[in-house]
Amino acid sequence: MWKYPWGYREGFIITLSVMVAGFAMQLVKGSGVHLPGWPVNGIILVVFILYLILVHRYVKHPLIRWLSSSGAAIASISVFTLLVLLMGFIPQKDPQANDFLKMTGLDHITRSWAYLLTSLFLLIVLGFTIMRRTLPFSIKNTAFFLNHAGLWIVIVAASLGSADLWRLSMSVNEGQVSFTAYDAQNNGYRLPFAIKLMDFKIDEYPPRLGLMNNADGSLKIKKGDKLFEVVEGSEAQLDGWKMVVVHYYENARKNLNRYEPTSMEGAAPAALVLAVERSQRDTVLGWISSGSHKVSPSFLPLNHEVSLAMISPAPRKYSSSIRIYESMNEYEDFTVEVNDPVKYRGWKIYQAGYNEKKGKWSRLSVFELVRDPWLPVVYTGIFMILIGSLYLVWMGRSAKPTAKQ
């Protein structure tokens, strides 16, 4: 071992040593890496590329030749992949993470020194490998160049671009205008545009029926059981009881011992239910309601052990009609839905939430605003890898010998 030329064993030892050095730096410094934003990160990228070109062109040391070898490439890619896998298995930015994960940076891997040094080593190896194999360029190296250069671009853009990634939150009430969004530390930032919430709408699934334990108020449900939707005239079987929904009001308020339909804010779904016990033929008739922020829930006692309860309806779809102001006289109207963000001036505006306590009566909408100017660069790298892979498949098929006629 350690007799030149170095092989895979030396490659893995060196790469793992780089990663361990990163963890050691993390323990010593006690904080993660904060990369600079634009234009400093752009200058760093240009200098780094020039460094790789000049060293490849003028330095003929055996170490430089080894850095462009397959042993160095496979080792660096494997160790970098290990860090990426750890990032998938370990919750990132988890406030409940234990002290070991925080000290080593494993709960914020992309901001850790281990990630920085490992990815930097991989970029150096890939850079020298790309230049050695593709300079001078030939058509037969097209797939190699696309795959390796694409991976290089993805890692660079994802790493340097993290400093320019903005992820902010904004809460707006109906009829109000907001210029300010907040980050995870509740720092406020004034945006180059304003958002006015014109209207917030939410569609809900029908509420569901379930049996509730009188002792602790928990649902009595077994594995594999399902709750039944409340639809007027529907029937359901629950643990020996037959339930019949006699009346159902989507929006109702309580008046003495019954519910009446209403359109007032805070009205809750309510149903008149007939419950029949199959073995003893006991019959119970009464109103139940899931309640709301203004209406108390109502339960139907069936016996001393259980009561019939209505589960609050779950949201089916919610969306916001917004107006984005460039100035007082320049604006555009949009509709923001879950998984259907609005794109505006390099920002993506997502429907993130609402006042869950008020449910469908919410007049507040929560937006997530994301700006990632390096994302097109990442997509470019991914596209290059895809084209390179398809090119390899095509070349493999075209190289197969044809059968003689």
N, C-alpha and C positions, 0 to 999 in steps of 0.2 A: 504493500500500500504506500502511497505518496511517491511512487516512482513515475515520473512523467513518461508518456501522456496519462493524465488522470482519467479515471473511468467513472462509472455510476456511483460506486461506493464513496469516492472522494467528493463527488458532486453532492450527494445527500448529506454528508458530514458538514461540508461548507455551508450549504443552504440552511440546514437545521441550526448551525451555529449562528447564522445571521438572525434567524427568528428568535433564538434564545437570547441573543444580545439585545434584541428589541424588547423582550419581556423584562430583562434586567434594567434597561433604561426606563421602562415604565415604572418599575418598583422604586427606582432611585428618584425620579422626577415626581412621581405621584399624580401626574396629570396627563391627559391625552395630547395629541398633536393638533394644532390649529393652523391649517395651511392658509396662506394669504389668498385674497380674492383678486379679481381682475383690476388692473392689468398686470399685476406682479406675477400671478401664476402663468400668464401668457409669456412673459419675459423669461421665466424659469424654464418653460417648455422649449422655447427657441434656443436658449443657452444649452440645455440638455441635449437637444438634437445635434447642435454644432459640435458639442463635446464628443458624442458618439462617432460622428463623421470624421473628425480630426484624429481621434485616437485610432480608429480603424485604418485610416489612411497612412498615418505616419509612425505609429507604435507597433513594433513587430515582436514584442515580448511574448514568450510562450503562454503566459497567463491570459493575454488577450485572445490568443488562438483557442485556449481552452474555454473561455467564456462564450465562444461561438460554437462549441461542440454539442453533440446530442446529449452527452452525459449531464452537462450543466443545464441544458434546456429542460430535460425531463425532470431533473431533481428540483429545479426552481418552480416549475409548473405544478409539480406534485405537492410541494410544501405550501405554495400559495393556495392551491385547491383545498388543502387541509384547513387553512384558516377560514376559507369561505364556507366550508361545511360546518365548522364550529359556529360560525355566525348564524347558520340556519338552525342549529340545535340549541344554542344558548340564547334566551330572550335578550334582545338588545335594548339599551336605555331603560332597563327595568328598575324602578326605584326600590323594589324588594330584593334586588340582587345581593348576595352575601359579600362579605369583605374581600374574600379571595378573588372573586370575579372582578370586583371594582379595582383592586390593587394591580392586577395583571392586565386590565383593560379588556378582558374577555366579554364584558357586558357592553362594550362600545368598540368593537374590533376595528372598524374603519377609521376610528380616531386614535388607534393605539400605535405605539412605536414599533411593535412587532409587525403590524400590517404595513407600516410605512417602509421599514427596511426590507421586508420580504418582497413587497411589490416593486421597490426600487431595484433590488437585485434582479428580479425577473425582467424588468424593463431593460436593464443593461444587457442581460443575456439575450433577450429577444432582439434587441437593437443590433448587436454585433452579429447574431445569427442571420438576420434578414440581410444585412449588408454583405456578409460573406457569400451567401447563396444567390443573391440577386444582382450583384455588381460584378461584371457588367450584366445587364438584364437580357434574358432570353425567354422566348415564349414557353419553353418547357418548365420554367420556374414560376409561371403565372399563379397556379394554385397555391404553391408554397408561400409566395409573397402575399396573396390575398388573405390566407388563413392566419399567418403570423403577424402581418401588419395590422389586420383587423383586430386581433387580440390585443396587440400593443396599443392601438387607438382606444379600445374600450377601457383598458386599465388606466391609461393616462387621463382620459376624459372623466371617468368616474371618480378618480382620486383628486385631481386638481379642481374639477368642477364642483366638488362637494362644498367648497368655500363660497361658491356663488349660488348655492341652492337656497331659496327662500321658501319657508313653509309657515304660513301665518294663518291666524284665525280671526274671523270678524263676526260679530253678532249684531243683527239689525232688526229693529221693530218695524212693523208695517207703517208706512208713511214717513219713516225717518230716513235720513241720509247720513252715511258714515264715510270718512276719509281714512280712518285709522284702523289698522289691524295689529294683532299681537302675536309674539312668538311664544314658545313653550315656557319661557321665563317671565312672561307677562310684560315684556318690553314693548312699548307702542311704536309703530312706524307709520308715517304719513305716506299714503299711496299717491301715485301720479294721477289717480282718477277717484271718483266717489261712487258709491253704490247706494241706491235707494230701493228699499223693499216695497214693491207695489202691492203684492198679494202673496200669501202663503196658503197652499192647499195641501190637504192630506186625505187620502182615501184609506179606509180601514177594512180589514176582514171582519166578517160577522163575529161577535163575541162567542165564547164557548162555554159549555156547561161542565161542571165537575163536582165531585163530592169532597166536602171539607171536613176534616176532623175537628169536632167541637172543642177538644181539649187544648189544642195548640194552634188551630187555624191553618194547618198545613193541608195541602191537597192529598187526597187518598187516591193514589194512582199506582198501578203495578207496571212492571216492565212490559212493553208491548201494548198496553192500553192506550186509547186515544180519547181525546176530549171531543165532544160533539158541538158542531156549530148551531147557533140559535137562529132558526128560521121559523116563521109562523106556520103552524100546522105540522112541523116535523116531529118525529118520535125518536127516542133513544133508549138504550138499555144500559143502566149503570149499576153494577154490583147488586143485581136482584131487584132493582127498581125500574119501572117503565116510566119514562118522562115524555109528556106531550106538551108542546109549546102552544098554548091557547091563543095568546096575543103577544105581539112583539112590537115595541116602539124603538126606533133607532135613537131618537132623542126624546127624553121624557124627564119629568120632575115629579116628586112625590107630593100627593095631596091627600092628607089623612092616611088611610090604609091602602091606597091604590096609587098607581102612576098614570099620568096624563101626558099626551104628546105636547111638545113645546119646541120653540126655536130659540129659546133664550141661551145665552152663552153659558157653558158649563153643564148643559143638559147631558144626561147619561143614558145609555141603552138600558131598557128594562123589559122584562117578559113576565107574563102570567103563565105559570107552569103547573100542570097537574101531574102529581107523582103517585104511582100505584105500586105498592109492594106485592110481588107476585105470589109469595107463599101465604101470607096472612091476609092479603087483599086490603091492607091499610091504604087509605087514600088521603093525600095532602094536597091542598090547592093554595097557592100564594104567589106573591110577586117577588122577583129577585132582580137585582141590578148590580152592575159592576162598579157603579159610582164614578165620580169625577172629582176635580179639584173644588167643585162647589156642591156636589150631591154625594151624600154618604152612601156606601154600598148597602145592599139588603140581601139577606140570606134566608133560605127556606128550611127551617129545621124539619128533618125527617124522623129522627128519633133522638135518644139521649147521646148517641155516638157521632152521628154525621148530620150535616146540613148540605143543601144544594146551593152551589155558588156559581156566579157568572164571572168568567175570567175576562179581564179587560181586553178589548179588541186590539189586535196587533196591526201596525201600519202596513198597508199594502203598497202604497206609493205616496211620496210627498215631493213637492216641487215649489219653487219660488219664481215669481215673476219679478224681475229686477230691471232697473234703469241705471245704466252706467253713464256718468257724466264726465265728459272730457273738459267741459267748461259749463257755465250756466246755460249757454245757448246750444251746446253741442252734446248730444246724448244718443244712446242706442238702447233699445229694449231687448231683453233676452229672457229665456226660461231656463232655469237651472234645475236639473233633476239628478237623482242618485245615479251614479255611473254614467252620467251624460253631462260633463262639465262644459262651461262656456270658456272659449279662448278669447283673450283680449290683451293686446299689446304685450305679448310674451308671457302673460299670466294664464293659468288655468284656475277657474273658479268652480269649486266643487260644492254640492249640497251636502253638508256634513251633519246637520242635526237641527233640532228645534227644542222648544220647551216641552220636555217629555211629561212633566207634571200636568200640564194643561192638555196634552194630547192633540186631538184634532181642533181644539179651540186655541191652539197656540197662535200668537201674533208675532212671534219672534222666530227668525231663521238664522242658523249658524252656517257660515261658509268657511271653507278651507281654501286659501289662495296659495298656489304653488308656482314658483318661477325657477326654471332650470335651464339656463341658456346653453349648457353643455350637452343637453339631451340629444339634439340633432347629431352631434359628433359621436355620441355613443351609438346611436342608430346607424350611423355610417360604418362604424367598425363592425357591428353585428351583420350588416348587409354584406360587407366584404367577406366575412367568414362564411356566410351562407352561399355567396356566389362561388367562393373558392371550393367549398364542399361539393356543390353541384358540378363544378368543373372537373373535380377529381373523379366523380362518378361517371361523367360523360366520357372522360379520357379513358377510364378503365374499360368501359363497354366498347369504345371504338378500337381499343387495342386488342380485343379478342380475335383470334384467327377465325376466318369464315370457313365453313365446310365446303369441300370441293363438290361441284355439281356432278 
